[in-house]
Amino acid sequence: MPGETTRTNMLRTDAELVESVSLGLHERYGELVRRYKSLVTSYCYSRVGQRETAEDLAQEVFVRGFQALCNLKKPSAFSGWLLSIAHNVCIDHMRNKSRTVPLEVHSEKDSQGEIVLPNTKTISADEHFAREEMRETILAAINSLGEEYRVTLVLRHVNGQSCEEISETLGVSLGTITSRLSRAHKLLREKLVKLMEPDK
């Protein structure tokens, strides 16, 4: 029955889908695309700040992923591997277009190192300039973090995933994710202090 087929497809693991694609069932890559389109697009958006551009970059990510799928040694780690491709695609784009990352750190009650997308409502020219300067500072801090920290922060604060969901997405233990988030927040705060108060 069609409904039964759909339910069966949804139950397939990433590893099973990757292995099927590798065996020539290329149409099953579409299931991986549907499964991770929102995640990849959100990650790209967090890097470039434009929805249309993020969607274009996400398409490029999935094309590169399909072309390089034979190089994936651990099929169960597909999501983390895909995000690493997304990171490289965004870096290439920013190098070519000199774009910045519109991520901000909460100025109040920042004990958790929260990161959110900026408010796009109309603001004054002076406030806009101040925010642009802050974005540049935060960009430098985020880009100086290791890839594992950067991806974990985006999944938690941009995509809004729980630690359990991040653990499943990246294929690592919950304890590792909790530790990684704590460490990422600490490193980000330290780097921001140094960048904003270089003489201290």
KOLPAFI-747434 format. One record per residue (C-alpha): residue number from 1; residue in three letters; chain; x, y, z. Coordinates in Angstrom, 2 decimals. Each point is the difference from the previous one (the first is absolute). Layout:
N
{pt NUM, "ala", "A", {X, Y, Z}}
...
This chain:
200
{pt 1, "met", "A", {0.00, 0.00, 0.00}}
{pt 2, "pro", "A", {1.30, 3.55, -0.77}}
{pt 3, "gly", "A", {-0.41, 1.13, 3.61}}
{pt 4, "glu", "A", {1.95, -3.00, 1.23}}
{pt 5, "thr", "A", {2.80, 0.77, -2.44}}
{pt 6, "thr", "A", {0.19, 3.57, 1.26}}
{pt 7, "arg", "A", {0.21, -1.14, 3.61}}
{pt 8, "thr", "A", {2.71, -2.50, -0.90}}
{pt 9, "asn", "A", {2.04, 2.73, -1.72}}
{pt 10, "met", "A", {-0.24, 2.21, 3.08}}
{pt 11, "leu", "A", {1.31, -2.81, 2.17}}
{pt 12, "arg", "A", {3.16, -0.43, -2.02}}
{pt 13, "thr", "A", {3.11, 1.24, 1.79}}
{pt 14, "asp", "A", {2.45, 2.40, -1.59}}
{pt 15, "ala", "A", {2.49, -2.84, -0.33}}
{pt 16, "glu", "A", {-2.52, -2.17, -1.85}}
{pt 17, "leu", "A", {-0.87, 2.79, -2.40}}
{pt 18, "val", "A", {3.66, 0.85, -0.63}}
{pt 19, "glu", "A", {0.81, -3.64, -0.69}}
{pt 20, "ser", "A", {-2.98, -0.28, -2.36}}
{pt 21, "val", "A", {1.14, 3.04, -1.96}}
{pt 22, "ser", "A", {3.52, -1.40, -0.16}}
{pt 23, "leu", "A", {-1.42, -3.20, -1.47}}
{pt 24, "gly", "A", {-1.66, 1.93, -2.81}}
{pt 25, "leu", "A", {-3.42, 0.85, 1.43}}
{pt 26, "his", "A", {0.60, 3.69, -0.61}}
{pt 27, "glu", "A", {-3.64, 0.97, 0.51}}
{pt 28, "arg", "A", {0.41, -0.69, 3.71}}
{pt 29, "tyr", "A", {2.32, 2.96, 0.28}}
{pt 30, "gly", "A", {-3.17, 2.05, -0.31}}
{pt 31, "glu", "A", {-1.08, -1.32, 3.40}}
{pt 32, "leu", "A", {3.26, 1.24, 1.52}}
{pt 33, "val", "A", {-0.57, 3.38, -1.64}}
{pt 34, "arg", "A", {-3.52, 0.25, 1.42}}
{pt 35, "arg", "A", {1.24, -1.11, 3.40}}
{pt 36, "tyr", "A", {2.75, 2.61, 0.26}}
{pt 37, "lys", "A", {-1.10, 2.85, -2.27}}
{pt 38, "ser", "A", {-1.24, 2.12, 2.90}}
{pt 39, "leu", "A", {3.11, -0.64, 2.08}}
{pt 40, "val", "A", {2.43, 0.81, -2.82}}
{pt 41, "thr", "A", {-1.96, 3.08, -1.11}}
{pt 42, "ser", "A", {-0.11, 1.31, 3.57}}
{pt 43, "tyr", "A", {3.73, -0.55, 0.39}}
{pt 44, "cys", "A", {0.71, 1.85, -3.25}}
{pt 45, "tyr", "A", {-2.35, 2.80, 1.03}}
{pt 46, "ser", "A", {1.85, 0.38, 3.28}}
{pt 47, "arg", "A", {3.17, 0.54, -1.99}}
{pt 48, "val", "A", {-1.17, 2.30, -2.83}}
{pt 49, "gly", "A", {-3.12, 1.70, 1.37}}
{pt 50, "gln", "A", {-2.10, -0.15, -3.17}}
{pt 51, "arg", "A", {-2.73, -2.58, -0.45}}
{pt 52, "glu", "A", {0.20, -0.24, -3.79}}
{pt 53, "thr", "A", {3.78, -0.29, 0.05}}
{pt 54, "ala", "A", {-0.20, -2.59, 2.78}}
{pt 55, "glu", "A", {-2.40, -2.10, -2.08}}
{pt 56, "asp", "A", {2.34, 0.18, -3.00}}
{pt 57, "leu", "A", {2.96, -0.99, 2.14}}
{pt 58, "ala", "A", {-1.99, -2.87, 1.51}}
{pt 59, "gln", "A", {-0.60, -1.36, -3.48}}
{pt 60, "glu", "A", {3.73, 0.19, -0.66}}
{pt 61, "val", "A", {0.64, -1.87, 3.25}}
{pt 62, "phe", "A", {-2.23, -2.89, -1.05}}
{pt 63, "val", "A", {1.56, -0.14, -3.47}}
{pt 64, "arg", "A", {3.48, -0.17, 1.51}}
{pt 65, "gly", "A", {-1.22, -2.55, 2.50}}
{pt 66, "phe", "A", {-1.34, -2.26, -2.72}}
{pt 67, "gln", "A", {3.20, 0.31, -2.01}}
{pt 68, "ala", "A", {2.19, -0.80, 3.01}}
{pt 69, "leu", "A", {-2.21, -2.63, 1.63}}
{pt 70, "cys", "A", {2.43, -2.77, -0.93}}
{pt 71, "asn", "A", {2.58, 1.69, 2.25}}
{pt 72, "leu", "A", {-2.19, -0.26, 3.10}}
{pt 73, "lys", "A", {1.66, -2.65, 2.16}}
{pt 74, "lys", "A", {-2.66, -0.10, 2.71}}
{pt 75, "pro", "A", {-3.53, 0.14, -1.48}}
{pt 76, "ser", "A", {-1.58, 0.45, 3.43}}
{pt 77, "ala", "A", {1.85, 3.32, 0.30}}
{pt 78, "phe", "A", {-1.66, 1.39, -3.13}}
{pt 79, "ser", "A", {-1.57, 3.05, 1.67}}
{pt 80, "gly", "A", {3.23, 1.21, 1.57}}
{pt 81, "trp", "A", {1.85, -0.65, -3.25}}
{pt 82, "leu", "A", {-2.64, 1.96, -1.92}}
{pt 83, "leu", "A", {0.35, 2.95, 2.36}}
{pt 84, "ser", "A", {3.75, 0.01, -0.55}}
{pt 85, "ile", "A", {-0.72, 0.32, -3.73}}
{pt 86, "ala", "A", {-2.46, 2.81, 0.76}}
{pt 87, "his", "A", {2.72, 1.77, 1.96}}
{pt 88, "asn", "A", {2.43, -0.24, -2.92}}
{pt 89, "val", "A", {-2.63, 1.17, -2.50}}
{pt 90, "cys", "A", {-0.76, 3.04, 2.16}}
{pt 91, "ile", "A", {3.67, 0.80, 0.47}}
{pt 92, "asp", "A", {0.52, -0.13, -3.78}}
{pt 93, "his", "A", {-2.97, 2.30, -0.48}}
{pt 94, "met", "A", {1.17, 2.52, 2.59}}
{pt 95, "arg", "A", {3.50, 0.03, -1.43}}
{pt 96, "asn", "A", {-1.42, 0.77, -3.42}}
{pt 97, "lys", "A", {-2.60, 2.52, 1.16}}
{pt 98, "ser", "A", {1.67, 1.31, 3.18}}
{pt 99, "arg", "A", {-3.17, -0.65, 1.94}}
{pt 100, "thr", "A", {-0.39, 0.08, 3.78}}
{pt 101, "val", "A", {-1.90, -2.15, 2.45}}
{pt 102, "pro", "A", {-3.02, 1.75, 1.54}}
{pt 103, "leu", "A", {0.17, -1.68, 3.41}}
{pt 104, "glu", "A", {-0.28, 1.90, 3.23}}
{pt 105, "val", "A", {0.65, -0.87, 3.62}}
{pt 106, "his", "A", {-2.63, 1.18, 2.50}}
{pt 107, "ser", "A", {1.24, 3.12, 1.75}}
{pt 108, "glu", "A", {-2.03, -0.78, 3.14}}
{pt 109, "lys", "A", {0.11, -3.10, 2.21}}
{pt 110, "asp", "A", {2.61, -1.63, -2.22}}
{pt 111, "ser", "A", {1.09, -2.66, 2.51}}
{pt 112, "gln", "A", {-0.91, -2.74, -2.48}}
{pt 113, "gly", "A", {1.67, 1.61, -3.01}}
{pt 114, "glu", "A", {-3.33, 0.16, -1.87}}
{pt 115, "ile", "A", {0.14, 0.66, -3.74}}
{pt 116, "val", "A", {-2.95, 1.24, -2.04}}
{pt 117, "leu", "A", {-0.73, 1.37, -3.43}}
{pt 118, "pro", "A", {-0.25, 3.80, 0.04}}
{pt 119, "asn", "A", {-3.25, 1.93, 0.05}}
{pt 120, "thr", "A", {-0.59, 1.26, -3.54}}
{pt 121, "lys", "A", {-2.54, 2.70, 0.97}}
{pt 122, "thr", "A", {0.73, 3.56, -1.06}}
{pt 123, "ile", "A", {2.80, 1.54, 2.05}}
{pt 124, "ser", "A", {1.85, 3.31, -0.08}}
{pt 125, "ala", "A", {3.13, 0.47, -2.08}}
{pt 126, "asp", "A", {2.16, 0.34, 3.12}}
{pt 127, "glu", "A", {-1.43, -3.16, 1.54}}
{pt 128, "his", "A", {0.43, -1.85, -3.28}}
{pt 129, "phe", "A", {3.67, 1.05, -0.12}}
{pt 130, "ala", "A", {0.51, -1.09, 3.60}}
{pt 131, "arg", "A", {-1.57, -3.38, -0.73}}
{pt 132, "glu", "A", {2.20, -0.45, -3.06}}
{pt 133, "glu", "A", {3.07, 0.65, 2.12}}
{pt 134, "met", "A", {-1.23, -2.52, 2.57}}
{pt 135, "arg", "A", {-0.64, -2.57, -2.74}}
{pt 136, "glu", "A", {3.56, 0.40, -1.25}}
{pt 137, "thr", "A", {1.32, -0.56, 3.52}}
{pt 138, "ile", "A", {-2.18, -3.06, 0.55}}
{pt 139, "leu", "A", {0.89, -1.38, -3.43}}
{pt 140, "ala", "A", {3.67, 0.12, 0.89}}
{pt 141, "ala", "A", {-0.68, -1.79, 3.29}}
{pt 142, "ile", "A", {-2.20, -2.71, -1.51}}
{pt 143, "asn", "A", {2.33, -0.65, -2.92}}
{pt 144, "ser", "A", {2.89, -0.45, 2.41}}
{pt 145, "leu", "A", {-1.81, -2.91, 1.69}}
{pt 146, "gly", "A", {0.58, -3.56, -1.13}}
{pt 147, "glu", "A", {-2.50, -1.49, -2.45}}
{pt 148, "glu", "A", {-1.55, -2.30, 2.60}}
{pt 149, "tyr", "A", {-0.75, 2.95, 2.28}}
{pt 150, "arg", "A", {-1.28, 2.20, -2.81}}
{pt 151, "val", "A", {-2.40, -2.64, -1.32}}
{pt 152, "thr", "A", {-1.26, -0.87, 3.48}}
{pt 153, "leu", "A", {-0.74, 3.65, 0.79}}
{pt 154, "val", "A", {-1.95, 0.44, -3.24}}
{pt 155, "leu", "A", {-2.05, -3.13, 0.56}}
{pt 156, "arg", "A", {-0.82, 1.06, 3.57}}
{pt 157, "his", "A", {-0.65, 3.73, -0.36}}
{pt 158, "val", "A", {-0.92, 0.49, -3.66}}
{pt 159, "asn", "A", {-1.85, -3.23, -0.71}}
{pt 160, "gly", "A", {-1.31, -0.25, 3.55}}
{pt 161, "gln", "A", {0.86, -3.67, 0.40}}
{pt 162, "ser", "A", {0.20, -1.57, 3.43}}
{pt 163, "cys", "A", {3.23, -1.66, 1.13}}
{pt 164, "glu", "A", {-1.65, -3.38, -0.62}}
{pt 165, "glu", "A", {-0.88, 1.02, -3.57}}
{pt 166, "ile", "A", {3.50, 1.30, -0.65}}
{pt 167, "ser", "A", {1.41, -3.25, 1.32}}
{pt 168, "glu", "A", {-2.12, -1.93, -2.49}}
{pt 169, "thr", "A", {0.76, 2.39, -2.86}}
{pt 170, "leu", "A", {3.77, -0.14, 0.44}}
{pt 171, "gly", "A", {0.17, -3.62, 1.09}}
{pt 172, "val", "A", {1.89, 0.66, 3.24}}
{pt 173, "ser", "A", {-0.92, -0.63, 3.63}}
{pt 174, "leu", "A", {-2.24, 2.34, 1.99}}
{pt 175, "gly", "A", {2.79, 0.51, 2.52}}
{pt 176, "thr", "A", {2.33, 1.13, -2.77}}
{pt 177, "ile", "A", {-2.55, 2.51, -1.28}}
{pt 178, "thr", "A", {-0.63, 1.42, 3.47}}
{pt 179, "ser", "A", {3.71, 0.36, 0.62}}
{pt 180, "arg", "A", {0.58, 1.45, -3.46}}
{pt 181, "leu", "A", {-2.72, 2.64, 0.45}}
{pt 182, "ser", "A", {1.34, 1.04, 3.39}}
{pt 183, "arg", "A", {3.50, 0.28, -1.40}}
{pt 184, "ala", "A", {-1.19, 1.87, -3.12}}
{pt 185, "his", "A", {-1.88, 2.58, 2.10}}
{pt 186, "lys", "A", {3.03, 0.54, 2.22}}
{pt 187, "leu", "A", {2.37, 0.38, -2.95}}
{pt 188, "leu", "A", {-2.37, 2.36, -1.81}}
{pt 189, "arg", "A", {-0.38, 2.27, 3.03}}
{pt 190, "glu", "A", {3.76, 0.08, 0.55}}
{pt 191, "lys", "A", {0.71, 0.83, -3.64}}
{pt 192, "leu", "A", {-2.65, 2.72, -0.05}}
{pt 193, "val", "A", {1.48, 1.63, 3.09}}
{pt 194, "lys", "A", {3.44, 0.03, -1.61}}
{pt 195, "leu", "A", {-1.33, 1.35, -3.30}}
{pt 196, "met", "A", {-2.15, 2.71, 1.60}}
{pt 197, "glu", "A", {2.52, 0.97, 2.70}}
{pt 198, "pro", "A", {3.40, -0.67, -1.61}}
{pt 199, "asp", "A", {1.94, 2.09, 2.55}}
{pt 200, "lys", "A", {-1.14, -2.06, 3.00}}
